[in-house]
Structures are given as C-alpha cells and as structure tokens.
Amino acid sequence: MLTDDYASVLEKTIENIRLGQRQKILASAEIISNVISADGLIYVFGCGHSHILAEETFYRAGGLACVSPVFYEPLMLHESASESSRLEKQSGLAEKLLEKAPITEKDALICVSTSGVNAVPVEFAKLVKDNGIPVIGISSDEYVSQTPKNPLGAHLQDVCTVCINNYAPHGDACLSPGAGIRITPVSTVTSSFIVNSVLAEAVGLCLSRGVDVPVYTSGNIPGGAEKNTELIRRYKPRIAAL
C-alpha cells in the first residue's frame, strides 16, 4: 500500500532528523529558552504551505503562549495561491513583514522555507539577523545546489543563526505511484516535528533552570479556558493575532 510506503518514508526521515540534526535542535532550543527567560516572543514565519508552521505553533493546547505568528495574507494561500507563489519571489517585500513583526532583541525568529531559495524568506531572515536577533531556519539541504532566486544570491541556510535540515526531497513529493508522477509531500510533517522538538527542548531547559513557562491548556477540558484567560490577557497587547 502507498500508505505503508509513505509511513516508511516519514519514519526514516524523522529518524534522520532526530539523529542528524540533534545538535542544531539543541542549539535552537537554547536560543528559544533564552527568549522565554527574557519574557520575549518567538516569531514564526513561512510563505505558502510553510506558513502552516506558524499556525502549528500558535495558540494551541500544549503550545507556548509566547509564540507570535507572522501572518501576511498575500503570502498565504487563501486569497490567491498562485499570487502567493509569485510574491514570495519578490525582492523588497520582506521589509513590509517587519512592520507586522516588531521583533526586538529579546525575541527570536523561526523562518521556514523548504527550498530556502526565494526572496521573501531569505531577505526577511537576513533583515532580522542583521538587527542582532537570532534566526532559526528550517529548510531542506536538497536545494543548496540550486541557484537562489533572490538578489542576495543566498540560501536560507546562509543567513540564519542556525538552520535545521527537514530532509524533504527535492520537489518535496516522495512517492512514485506510476505514470511519471510524484505525490505526497514530506516537508510539513518533518518541519512540524522539528519545530515542536525545538520548543519541547526549550521548555525542558527552562524548567531545569527554574524558569516559568507560559503554556496553553486545552480549552476543551475542565478548567482549561480559565487557565488560558490570564495568558491571553498577558500576551494580547504584544501578539497581534491574539
């Protein structure tokens, strides 16, 4: 079954990440733990399907309350998917993102781009890092031999403090059922594993140091909504999407 083949690919890829990217995950967790300790915010950004990682980490049960997603709707899919593909290659647009994301030196950015070649994520990551703010990238090293599609001539890996390989294959799809087609992407699952691993390790570091960690509880269990009310009150003035 193709289901079994897909499961096998994901299992092997996640294991490659767990073993091969361990040190980068731990280095990223150290960055995030410092942000939590300083009462800073963790900004998360991606274009197209990569924006799913911003939603994955934001305002959810078991998730950190200090996550601020960078949502710029023209770069998402619900207004015009084809237009978002065009815009992510547009140089200079990254500066507009800074208007929506007032990132400070207490904060950090997680920037997700599987190809790591397009102008917006690369330029945005560089702008943030050039301001002295740590940037954690999530990308696929399968694209590093591909010519970047941005004036910097850089891949995401070149402009981040740490960049974690999500091991997505070139073109993302991993199965070949026939007729010369390839189907079933890898990057969303593996990038989600990476970002949640980084946040989990960061929480562990904070707890080992006696640092309070702001975590949402499911609003669908008794007392959950009440526990979240104070976190929402605390972060709403700083997180626009709340």
Buried (B, 14 or more C-beta within 10 A) or exposed (E): EEEEBBEEBBEEBBEBBEEBBEEBBBBBBBBBBBBBBBBBBBBBBBBBBBBBBBBBBBBBEEBBBBBBBBBBEBBBBEEEEEEBBEBBBBBEBBEBBBEBBEBEEEBBBBBBBBBBBBBBBBBBBBBBBEEEBBBBBBBBBBBBEEEBBBEEEBBBBBBBBBBBBBBBBEBBBBBEEEEEEEEBBBBBBBBBBBBBBBBBBBBEBBEEEEBEBBBBBBBEEEEBEEBBEEBBEBBEEBBEBB
